[in-house]
């Protein structure tokens, strides 16, 4: 946790910026969820789904 001294008038106090890490985690989580939704949409598209099914069936020896 990073601490710095902030001067307010004649008094000095420690300021803690721990809230910033929470905001950064929130933005990172939102970005990861957005990426997952886009990736799911691409994988569920007809062309990709057909291609992946072909690869899996061929690997299992069903085709």
N, C-alpha and C positions, 0 to 999 in steps of 0.2 A: 504494500500500500504506500503510495507516494504522498508525502506530506510537504507542505511548504509553509513559510511564515507569511502571513498577510497582515499588513499594518492598517489599523483602523484608528485614526487619530493618534493618541499617545500610547495606545495599548497594542501589543503584538499578540496574535493568537495563531494557533495551528489550524490550517484548513485541510480538510481531508477530501480528496476527489474520488472516493470509492464509488460514488454514483455513476461515474463515467464508465466503469467496467460493466455495470449492469446495462447501460444503454448500448454499449458495444456488443454485448452478448445478445441483446434484443435485435439489433440490426443484423448480426450474423445469423441468428436463428431465422429471421424473416427471409434473408437471402437464400438460406439453405432450403427452406420450404418452397420458395418460389422456383428454385432450380429443380426441386423434386417434382413439382407440378408440371413444369415444362418438359422434363425428361419423361414423365409418365404419358403425357400427351403424344410425344414423339414415338414412344415404344408402342402405344396403342393404335397408332395410325395403321391403315391397311397394309401398306407396302412393307413396313418394318415388321409388323406382326407376322405376315406371311413368310418373310425371310427368316425371322427367328424360329418360327415353327419348323421350317424346312431344315434348318441347321440342327435343331434339337432332335427331330425325328431321324435325321440321317445319322447323328451321333449314337442314337439308341438302336440303330439298325432296323427301324420299322419301314423305311423307304428302300 
